[in-house]
Amino acid sequence: MGKRIANIKKGLDLVKKYKLEEAVELIKKNATAKFDETVEVHLKLGIDVKHSDQQVRSTVSLPHGTGKTKKVAVIAKGEKVKEAEAAGADLVGGMELVDTIFKGTIDFDVLVITPDMMKDAAKLGKVLGPRGLMPNPKSGTVTFELAKTVKELKAGRIEFKADPQGIVHAPAGKASFPAGSLAENVQTIIDAVVKAKPSSSKGVYVQSVYVSSTMGPGVPVDYAGKI
């Protein structure tokens, strides 16, 4: 453990569960890196991800954004190309864009594709799959609603997914955000994860919630009464 983290932990009661607003204030106070640290929320869920009916994956639009502007690419054809361009997509194209990406040029943060182009773009799975960038209906990136999707992604829509340990990690903004904005973003993510609870999940669903910054320790959150 580095001296910086050790000194920060001296000022934290890691047994205590902090109210969300208190946790956010602590995160902001201790985010002393030379860059604007990302604040994340981590939820340990009572699910068994080995079972297909206990997967947790969805999207949520953060009321105050993530602090990062996403570069959005769209694969479409016909009038949908114009729709994507008008909505502010950074890259728009058809088969020529598919070929460019397949050759290794991946100059975007998220890719959206219309359903009628999925067959033509199937080969991109080999290139984008390992990077977690392949469009998926569950993440809302395979859709004909291009204007709505592009605008939401630009405004701060994020995707969350439980990892193999049943933990959801999601960005909630930057340490420079006002504490109230960060708290509202975190609560929005918590609410979305709760809403995505699989019907087959039994027992305690949300087992713990932590917030942290890029270079800081996790701060336990008392979520009782909120979810």
N, C-alpha and C positions, 0 to 999 in steps of 0.2 A: 504494500500500500504506500503510495507517495505521501510525502509530508503534507502537501496541500490538502489532500483528501482526509488525512488523519486529523489535521487541525480543524477542518470543517465538521467532522464527526464529533469532535469534542463539544461542539455547541449544539448537538442534536441529541434528543432523547429517542433512541431508535426502538425503544420498547413502547413508547407512547404512540398513539395514533392521533395525528393532527387533523383538525378541521381543514377542509380543502383550502379555504382562504389563507389559513396559517401556513400550510404546506407550501403554497405558491409563494408567499412572502419569503419563506426561508430559502426556497430555490432561487429567487431573484437576488436575495442578499448574498448568497454564496456562489453565484455565477460570475466568477472573477477572472475568467479566461480572457485572452486578448482578442477574442472574437465574440460575436453575438451567439451565445449557445442556444441550441434547440432544446426546448422543454418537451419531455415525453411522459406519457402515462402508461403504466404497466398493470394489467389486470390478470391475476391468476384465477383461472376458471375451473370449476368442478366438472370437467368434461373428460371423456376418454376419446381423444382424437383418432384412435385406431378404428373407431366405429364411424362409418360414413354418415350416419344419422346424427352425429354429435359434432359436426364441423361448424365452426363459427367463422363466417366471412361475410362482410357487407361493406357498405360505404356510408359516409356521413359528411355533410357540409358543415364546416366550422364557422360559427357566426363572425369570427374575427380573422379568419384565414390562418395560414401556417407561417406567414412571414417570408415565404419563398414563392416566387412566380414560376409555375410549371410551364415547361415547353411542351406543347401538345401537338402531336402529329395525327393526321386523319387519313385513312385509306377509304376512298369512296369513288363513286362515278356519277356521271350525269349532273342533275341539278343539285345533288347532295354536296358536290364539290364547292359550288357557290355558297351554299348554306354554311359549310364549315369555315370557309374563308371569311364570310361576313361575321361569323361569331368570334373571330379572332384566333383561329387555329394557326400555329406557327408553320407547319408543314402540311400540305394537302396534295394528294395525288392518287393515282390508280395503280395499275400494274407497274408503271415506271418507278413508283415509290416502293412497291413491294420488292422489286429487283434491287434497288439501291440499298434497302435495309438488309436484304439477303446477302449482299456482298460485304456487309460489315459496317456500313455507315449508319450509326445509331445516334442521331443528334436530337434526342428528345427525352423527356421524362416519363411521358405516358402516351400510349398509342390507342386510338379509337378507330374502330372499323365498322362499316355497315354490314349487316348479315349477308347481303348478296355478294360480298367480296371475300367472305371467309374461306370459301373453297379455293379461290385463287391465292389466298395468303396463308394457306395451311402450312406451307414449307417454312414459314417464318418461325414456327415452333422450335426448330432446332437452334435458331439464333437467339430468339427472345425468351424462350422458356427458361434457360438457366439464369437469366437476368431478372426474371419475374416481371417481364414487360409484355408478355403475350396477352392480347385482349381476351376478356372472358365475360360471358353474360352476367355472372354473379357479381362482378365488379362494376357492371354497368358500362363497360367499354366496347361491347358489341351491341350496337343500337342504330336505329334510323333517326333518333332524336338528337341530331348532331349539334344544333344550336344550343339546346338546353345543356347537353353534356359538356361541351367545350366551355361554356360560360361558367358552369359549376366547378369544373376542374381548375379553371383560371382563378376563381374566387376562393378556392380553398377546400374543395371536396377531396377527401382522402379515403383510401381503402384500408380496412383492417382485417386481420386474419389471425386466428390462433395458431401458434407454432406447435411443433411436436410435443412440447411440454404442457400444452394447454394454456399458454400465456399470450395475451394480446399486447403488442407494443405499438403505440401510435403517437405521432408527433402532434403536439398541441399548440405550437407557436414558438416564439422566440423569447429569450429572457428579457429582452428590452420591451416587451409588451407590458401594458399596465396590468397590475395584479388582477383586477376585476375581469379583464378580457381573457387572461390565461385561465382563470378559474371557470369562466363560462365555457371556454373551449373544452376544458377537461371534463366538466360535467356533461357537456353535449356528447362527448365520446363515451363516457360511462353509460349514459342513457341509451345510446345506440347499441352498445354491446349487450346491455340487458335486454333490449328489444329483440336482439338476434339470438336469444337463448333457444337452443333446440328443445323441442317438446319432449324428447327422450332423456334429457338431462335431469337427474334426480339429486336430491340433497342440496347442499349449499352451492349455488351457482358461482357467485363472485366471492372467492375466498380471501382475496387481498387486493388492495389498490396501492400503488406507489407512484409518486411523481419524481422525476429527476431531470437534471440538465446534462448536456453532453459530457462535461468534465466533473460533475458532482455526484454525490451518493444519492441513493433512493430515499425518499422521505415517505413513511407510511401514512396513509390517509384513512381517517375514520369516515366511512361511507354509510354508517348506520343511519337509517331514517331517510336516506336519499334514494335508495334503490331497494 
